[in-house]
Amino acid sequence: MITKTQLRTVSDKLPETFTIDDVIDRLIFIEKVQVGLEQSEKNIVNTKVEAEEKLSKWLR
């Protein structure tokens, strides 16, 4: 979940003019990084072999 502080930080770093899509893209990126860090802290990770197996399904 994104905090108001993070939202303010994102808005402060945007150029003077921007689209809603720009904001949404940045917020989605921040949220996905947060989820990844939380999973890493909880040791919810994939081995290299597991990652290769999952990616092979996408890269066919």
Jmol script that loads the backbone (N, CA, C; Angstrom):
load data "model"
ATOM      1  N   MET A   1       0.836  -1.165   0.000  1.00  0.00           N
ATOM      2  CA  MET A   1       0.000   0.000   0.000  1.00  0.00           C
ATOM      3  C   MET A   1       0.889   1.240   0.000  1.00  0.00           C
ATOM      4  N   ILE A   2       0.461   2.251  -0.711  1.00  0.00           N
ATOM      5  CA  ILE A   2       1.236   3.477  -0.839  1.00  0.00           C
ATOM      6  C   ILE A   2       0.754   4.493   0.195  1.00  0.00           C
ATOM      7  N   THR A   3       1.704   5.188   0.792  1.00  0.00           N
ATOM      8  CA  THR A   3       1.368   6.177   1.811  1.00  0.00           C
ATOM      9  C   THR A   3       1.201   7.565   1.181  1.00  0.00           C
ATOM     10  N   LYS A   4       0.598   8.465   1.926  1.00  0.00           N
ATOM     11  CA  LYS A   4       0.451   9.845   1.457  1.00  0.00           C
ATOM     12  C   LYS A   4       1.823  10.488   1.252  1.00  0.00           C
ATOM     13  N   THR A   5       2.744  10.145   2.116  1.00  0.00           N
ATOM     14  CA  THR A   5       4.095  10.694   1.983  1.00  0.00           C
ATOM     15  C   THR A   5       4.717  10.273   0.658  1.00  0.00           C
ATOM     16  N   GLN A   6       4.550   8.999   0.307  1.00  0.00           N
ATOM     17  CA  GLN A   6       5.097   8.524  -0.970  1.00  0.00           C
ATOM     18  C   GLN A   6       4.407   9.218  -2.136  1.00  0.00           C
ATOM     19  N   LEU A   7       3.108   9.419  -2.033  1.00  0.00           N
ATOM     20  CA  LEU A   7       2.366  10.103  -3.087  1.00  0.00           C
ATOM     21  C   LEU A   7       2.870  11.537  -3.252  1.00  0.00           C
ATOM     22  N   ARG A   8       3.125  12.202  -2.140  1.00  0.00           N
ATOM     23  CA  ARG A   8       3.666  13.569  -2.206  1.00  0.00           C
ATOM     24  C   ARG A   8       5.053  13.577  -2.847  1.00  0.00           C
ATOM     25  N   THR A   9       5.868  12.602  -2.480  1.00  0.00           N
ATOM     26  CA  THR A   9       7.215  12.516  -3.047  1.00  0.00           C
ATOM     27  C   THR A   9       7.148  12.315  -4.554  1.00  0.00           C
ATOM     28  N   VAL A  10       6.249  11.423  -4.988  1.00  0.00           N
ATOM     29  CA  VAL A  10       6.088  11.186  -6.429  1.00  0.00           C
ATOM     30  C   VAL A  10       5.651  12.473  -7.117  1.00  0.00           C
ATOM     31  N   SER A  11       4.666  13.150  -6.545  1.00  0.00           N
ATOM     32  CA  SER A  11       4.166  14.368  -7.191  1.00  0.00           C
ATOM     33  C   SER A  11       5.233  15.462  -7.229  1.00  0.00           C
ATOM     34  N   ASP A  12       6.081  15.530  -6.201  1.00  0.00           N
ATOM     35  CA  ASP A  12       7.152  16.533  -6.188  1.00  0.00           C
ATOM     36  C   ASP A  12       8.191  16.275  -7.276  1.00  0.00           C
ATOM     37  N   LYS A  13       8.366  15.020  -7.650  1.00  0.00           N
ATOM     38  CA  LYS A  13       9.384  14.673  -8.643  1.00  0.00           C
ATOM     39  C   LYS A  13       8.872  14.717 -10.074  1.00  0.00           C
ATOM     40  N   LEU A  14       7.570  14.905 -10.259  1.00  0.00           N
ATOM     41  CA  LEU A  14       7.014  14.978 -11.605  1.00  0.00           C
ATOM     42  C   LEU A  14       7.326  16.328 -12.240  1.00  0.00           C
ATOM     43  N   PRO A  15       7.386  16.354 -13.571  1.00  0.00           N
ATOM     44  CA  PRO A  15       7.582  17.648 -14.237  1.00  0.00           C
ATOM     45  C   PRO A  15       6.345  18.540 -14.031  1.00  0.00           C
ATOM     46  N   GLU A  16       6.433  19.770 -14.449  1.00  0.00           N
ATOM     47  CA  GLU A  16       5.336  20.721 -14.255  1.00  0.00           C
ATOM     48  C   GLU A  16       4.041  20.236 -14.926  1.00  0.00           C
ATOM     49  N   THR A  17       4.165  19.643 -16.097  1.00  0.00           N
ATOM     50  CA  THR A  17       2.991  19.077 -16.763  1.00  0.00           C
ATOM     51  C   THR A  17       3.197  17.576 -16.916  1.00  0.00           C
ATOM     52  N   PHE A  18       2.138  16.821 -16.700  1.00  0.00           N
ATOM     53  CA  PHE A  18       2.216  15.366 -16.776  1.00  0.00           C
ATOM     54  C   PHE A  18       0.822  14.812 -17.012  1.00  0.00           C
ATOM     55  N   THR A  19       0.777  13.542 -17.365  1.00  0.00           N
ATOM     56  CA  THR A  19      -0.514  12.885 -17.571  1.00  0.00           C
ATOM     57  C   THR A  19      -0.848  12.027 -16.356  1.00  0.00           C
ATOM     58  N   ILE A  20      -2.096  11.686 -16.255  1.00  0.00           N
ATOM     59  CA  ILE A  20      -2.530  10.777 -15.190  1.00  0.00           C
ATOM     60  C   ILE A  20      -1.812   9.443 -15.348  1.00  0.00           C
ATOM     61  N   ASP A  21      -1.596   9.025 -16.582  1.00  0.00           N
ATOM     62  CA  ASP A  21      -0.882   7.762 -16.832  1.00  0.00           C
ATOM     63  C   ASP A  21       0.533   7.805 -16.254  1.00  0.00           C
ATOM     64  N   ASP A  22       1.197   8.964 -16.337  1.00  0.00           N
ATOM     65  CA  ASP A  22       2.539   9.099 -15.747  1.00  0.00           C
ATOM     66  C   ASP A  22       2.493   8.820 -14.245  1.00  0.00           C
ATOM     67  N   VAL A  23       1.508   9.395 -13.579  1.00  0.00           N
ATOM     68  CA  VAL A  23       1.377   9.215 -12.128  1.00  0.00           C
ATOM     69  C   VAL A  23       1.080   7.763 -11.803  1.00  0.00           C
ATOM     70  N   ILE A  24       0.125   7.183 -12.523  1.00  0.00           N
ATOM     71  CA  ILE A  24      -0.261   5.794 -12.276  1.00  0.00           C
ATOM     72  C   ILE A  24       0.918   4.862 -12.499  1.00  0.00           C
ATOM     73  N   ASP A  25       1.675   5.079 -13.577  1.00  0.00           N
ATOM     74  CA  ASP A  25       2.847   4.234 -13.856  1.00  0.00           C
ATOM     75  C   ASP A  25       3.854   4.294 -12.706  1.00  0.00           C
ATOM     76  N   ARG A  26       4.121   5.472 -12.195  1.00  0.00           N
ATOM     77  CA  ARG A  26       5.085   5.609 -11.102  1.00  0.00           C
ATOM     78  C   ARG A  26       4.576   4.955  -9.818  1.00  0.00           C
ATOM     79  N   LEU A  27       3.287   5.122  -9.544  1.00  0.00           N
ATOM     80  CA  LEU A  27       2.724   4.529  -8.329  1.00  0.00           C
ATOM     81  C   LEU A  27       2.704   3.008  -8.413  1.00  0.00           C
ATOM     82  N   ILE A  28       2.380   2.474  -9.576  1.00  0.00           N
ATOM     83  CA  ILE A  28       2.406   1.018  -9.757  1.00  0.00           C
ATOM     84  C   ILE A  28       3.826   0.500  -9.554  1.00  0.00           C
ATOM     85  N   PHE A  29       4.805   1.209 -10.123  1.00  0.00           N
ATOM     86  CA  PHE A  29       6.203   0.801  -9.964  1.00  0.00           C
ATOM     87  C   PHE A  29       6.601   0.778  -8.487  1.00  0.00           C
ATOM     88  N   ILE A  30       6.263   1.836  -7.752  1.00  0.00           N
ATOM     89  CA  ILE A  30       6.596   1.913  -6.326  1.00  0.00           C
ATOM     90  C   ILE A  30       5.951   0.766  -5.569  1.00  0.00           C
ATOM     91  N   GLU A  31       4.685   0.492  -5.861  1.00  0.00           N
ATOM     92  CA  GLU A  31       3.986  -0.584  -5.159  1.00  0.00           C
ATOM     93  C   GLU A  31       4.621  -1.942  -5.444  1.00  0.00           C
ATOM     94  N   LYS A  32       4.976  -2.190  -6.702  1.00  0.00           N
ATOM     95  CA  LYS A  32       5.587  -3.476  -7.053  1.00  0.00           C
ATOM     96  C   LYS A  32       6.953  -3.642  -6.388  1.00  0.00           C
ATOM     97  N   VAL A  33       7.724  -2.575  -6.296  1.00  0.00           N
ATOM     98  CA  VAL A  33       9.011  -2.641  -5.603  1.00  0.00           C
ATOM     99  C   VAL A  33       8.791  -2.945  -4.122  1.00  0.00           C
ATOM    100  N   GLN A  34       7.799  -2.288  -3.511  1.00  0.00           N
ATOM    101  CA  GLN A  34       7.499  -2.541  -2.102  1.00  0.00           C
ATOM    102  C   GLN A  34       7.116  -4.001  -1.869  1.00  0.00           C
ATOM    103  N   VAL A  35       6.260  -4.536  -2.739  1.00  0.00           N
ATOM    104  CA  VAL A  35       5.846  -5.936  -2.603  1.00  0.00           C
ATOM    105  C   VAL A  35       7.054  -6.853  -2.731  1.00  0.00           C
ATOM    106  N   GLY A  36       7.917  -6.583  -3.700  1.00  0.00           N
ATOM    107  CA  GLY A  36       9.116  -7.393  -3.880  1.00  0.00           C
ATOM    108  C   GLY A  36      10.039  -7.352  -2.673  1.00  0.00           C
ATOM    109  N   LEU A  37      10.205  -6.174  -2.099  1.00  0.00           N
ATOM    110  CA  LEU A  37      11.058  -6.055  -0.909  1.00  0.00           C
ATOM    111  C   LEU A  37      10.452  -6.807   0.275  1.00  0.00           C
ATOM    112  N   GLU A  38       9.125  -6.699   0.439  1.00  0.00           N
ATOM    113  CA  GLU A  38       8.455  -7.427   1.526  1.00  0.00           C
ATOM    114  C   GLU A  38       8.606  -8.932   1.343  1.00  0.00           C
ATOM    115  N   GLN A  39       8.445  -9.406   0.110  1.00  0.00           N
ATOM    116  CA  GLN A  39       8.598 -10.832  -0.158  1.00  0.00           C
ATOM    117  C   GLN A  39      10.024 -11.275   0.117  1.00  0.00           C
ATOM    118  N   SER A  40      10.981 -10.458  -0.253  1.00  0.00           N
ATOM    119  CA  SER A  40      12.381 -10.791  -0.017  1.00  0.00           C
ATOM    120  C   SER A  40      12.678 -10.874   1.477  1.00  0.00           C
ATOM    121  N   GLU A  41      12.138  -9.919   2.248  1.00  0.00           N
ATOM    122  CA  GLU A  41      12.346  -9.940   3.697  1.00  0.00           C
ATOM    123  C   GLU A  41      11.734 -11.181   4.340  1.00  0.00           C
ATOM    124  N   LYS A  42      10.628 -11.663   3.769  1.00  0.00           N
ATOM    125  CA  LYS A  42       9.954 -12.851   4.302  1.00  0.00           C
ATOM    126  C   LYS A  42      10.497 -14.135   3.677  1.00  0.00           C
ATOM    127  N   ASN A  43      11.544 -13.977   2.861  1.00  0.00           N
ATOM    128  CA  ASN A  43      12.177 -15.100   2.167  1.00  0.00           C
ATOM    129  C   ASN A  43      11.209 -15.819   1.227  1.00  0.00           C
ATOM    130  N   ILE A  44      10.300 -15.065   0.639  1.00  0.00           N
ATOM    131  CA  ILE A  44       9.391 -15.604  -0.370  1.00  0.00           C
ATOM    132  C   ILE A  44      10.020 -15.278  -1.728  1.00  0.00           C
ATOM    133  N   VAL A  45      10.960 -16.109  -2.114  1.00  0.00           N
ATOM    134  CA  VAL A  45      11.720 -15.864  -3.337  1.00  0.00           C
ATOM    135  C   VAL A  45      11.762 -17.137  -4.176  1.00  0.00           C
ATOM    136  N   ASN A  46      12.126 -16.976  -5.435  1.00  0.00           N
ATOM    137  CA  ASN A  46      12.299 -18.107  -6.334  1.00  0.00           C
ATOM    138  C   ASN A  46      13.777 -18.373  -6.533  1.00  0.00           C
ATOM    139  N   THR A  47      14.115 -19.634  -6.670  1.00  0.00           N
ATOM    140  CA  THR A  47      15.481 -19.976  -7.035  1.00  0.00           C
ATOM    141  C   THR A  47      15.674 -19.631  -8.507  1.00  0.00           C
ATOM    142  N   LYS A  48      16.905 -19.668  -8.962  1.00  0.00           N
ATOM    143  CA  LYS A  48      17.180 -19.389 -10.364  1.00  0.00           C
ATOM    144  C   LYS A  48      16.455 -20.398 -11.251  1.00  0.00           C
ATOM    145  N   VAL A  49      16.449 -21.653 -10.846  1.00  0.00           N
ATOM    146  CA  VAL A  49      15.793 -22.708 -11.624  1.00  0.00           C
ATOM    147  C   VAL A  49      14.284 -22.450 -11.690  1.00  0.00           C
ATOM    148  N   GLU A  50      13.679 -22.106 -10.554  1.00  0.00           N
ATOM    149  CA  GLU A  50      12.242 -21.819 -10.526  1.00  0.00           C
ATOM    150  C   GLU A  50      11.904 -20.625 -11.423  1.00  0.00           C
ATOM    151  N   ALA A  51      12.741 -19.600 -11.367  1.00  0.00           N
ATOM    152  CA  ALA A  51      12.520 -18.428 -12.206  1.00  0.00           C
ATOM    153  C   ALA A  51      12.625 -18.782 -13.681  1.00  0.00           C
ATOM    154  N   GLU A  52      13.607 -19.592 -14.044  1.00  0.00           N
ATOM    155  CA  GLU A  52      13.767 -20.009 -15.439  1.00  0.00           C
ATOM    156  C   GLU A  52      12.569 -20.810 -15.904  1.00  0.00           C
ATOM    157  N   GLU A  53      12.028 -21.685 -15.031  1.00  0.00           N
ATOM    158  CA  GLU A  53      10.852 -22.478 -15.391  1.00  0.00           C
ATOM    159  C   GLU A  53       9.648 -21.567 -15.622  1.00  0.00           C
ATOM    160  N   LYS A  54       9.441 -20.606 -14.750  1.00  0.00           N
ATOM    161  CA  LYS A  54       8.301 -19.686 -14.898  1.00  0.00           C
ATOM    162  C   LYS A  54       8.463 -18.833 -16.156  1.00  0.00           C
ATOM    163  N   LEU A  55       9.676 -18.329 -16.391  1.00  0.00           N
ATOM    164  CA  LEU A  55       9.899 -17.495 -17.564  1.00  0.00           C
ATOM    165  C   LEU A  55       9.799 -18.282 -18.860  1.00  0.00           C
ATOM    166  N   SER A  56      10.166 -19.553 -18.835  1.00  0.00           N
ATOM    167  CA  SER A  56      10.109 -20.335 -20.076  1.00  0.00           C
ATOM    168  C   SER A  56       8.674 -20.437 -20.583  1.00  0.00           C
ATOM    169  N   LYS A  57       7.702 -20.425 -19.674  1.00  0.00           N
ATOM    170  CA  LYS A  57       6.300 -20.454 -20.094  1.00  0.00           C
ATOM    171  C   LYS A  57       5.905 -19.159 -20.803  1.00  0.00           C
ATOM    172  N   TRP A  58       6.507 -18.046 -20.406  1.00  0.00           N
ATOM    173  CA  TRP A  58       6.193 -16.759 -20.998  1.00  0.00           C
ATOM    174  C   TRP A  58       6.953 -16.529 -22.301  1.00  0.00           C
ATOM    175  N   LEU A  59       8.122 -17.130 -22.409  1.00  0.00           N
ATOM    176  CA  LEU A  59       9.005 -16.826 -23.532  1.00  0.00           C
ATOM    177  C   LEU A  59       8.906 -17.828 -24.673  1.00  0.00           C
ATOM    178  N   ARG A  60       7.852 -18.601 -24.698  1.00  0.00           N
ATOM    179  CA  ARG A  60       7.701 -19.577 -25.787  1.00  0.00           C
ATOM    180  C   ARG A  60       7.353 -18.922 -27.079  1.00  0.00           C
TER     181      ARG A  60
END
end "model"
wireframe off; spacefill off
backbone 0.3
color backbone group
